[in-house]
Amino acid sequence: MVYSQVAYCPCGQEVWLEYIRAQGEGGWRCRFFDEQNQEISACPACGRPLNEDELDSR
């Protein structure tokens, strides 16, 4: 099962989040993607490291 949603970096850049069931952990794991569907760890606009808690859903 996968759940995706769009969120926004504090700088305003759109970032996609994908929640994937964590195998053997019983929870969810979050991955970040850009508009080209490439996995990222920092905002492509400002370079800030991505943290799920700091993103805005607007």
C-alpha positions as CSV (number, residue, x, y, z in Angstrom):
1,M,0.0,0.0,0.0
2,V,1.3,3.5,-1.0
3,Y,-0.1,6.9,-0.1
4,S,1.0,10.0,-1.8
5,Q,0.4,13.7,-1.3
6,V,1.8,17.1,-2.2
7,A,3.4,19.4,0.4
8,Y,5.3,22.6,0.3
9,C,8.8,23.5,1.6
10,P,8.8,26.7,3.7
11,C,10.3,28.4,0.6
12,G,7.1,27.6,-1.4
13,Q,8.6,24.8,-3.5
14,E,6.2,21.9,-4.2
15,V,7.4,18.5,-2.9
16,W,5.7,15.1,-3.2
17,L,5.6,12.8,-0.2
18,E,5.1,9.1,-0.6
19,Y,4.2,6.9,2.4
20,I,5.2,3.3,2.1
21,R,4.4,0.5,4.6
22,A,7.7,-0.3,6.4
23,Q,8.5,-4.0,6.0
24,G,8.8,-5.7,9.4
25,E,8.5,-2.4,11.4
26,G,4.7,-2.2,11.5
27,G,4.6,1.5,10.5
28,W,5.1,3.9,7.6
29,R,8.2,5.2,5.9
30,C,8.2,8.6,4.1
31,R,10.1,9.4,0.9
32,F,10.3,12.7,-1.0
33,F,10.0,13.3,-4.7
34,D,10.3,16.3,-7.1
35,E,8.2,17.1,-10.1
36,Q,10.2,14.7,-12.3
37,N,9.4,11.9,-9.9
38,Q,13.0,11.7,-8.7
39,E,13.6,10.8,-5.1
40,I,15.2,13.8,-3.2
41,S,16.4,14.5,0.3
42,A,16.7,18.3,0.0
43,C,14.4,21.0,-1.5
44,P,15.3,21.5,-5.2
45,A,14.7,25.2,-4.9
46,C,16.5,26.3,-1.7
47,G,18.5,23.2,-0.8
48,R,17.0,22.9,2.7
49,P,17.1,19.3,4.0
50,L,13.5,17.9,3.8
51,N,11.7,17.0,7.0
52,E,8.1,15.9,7.0
53,D,7.3,17.9,10.0
54,E,8.5,21.2,8.4
55,L,6.4,20.9,5.2
56,D,3.1,22.7,4.7
57,S,0.0,21.1,3.2
58,R,-1.6,24.5,2.4
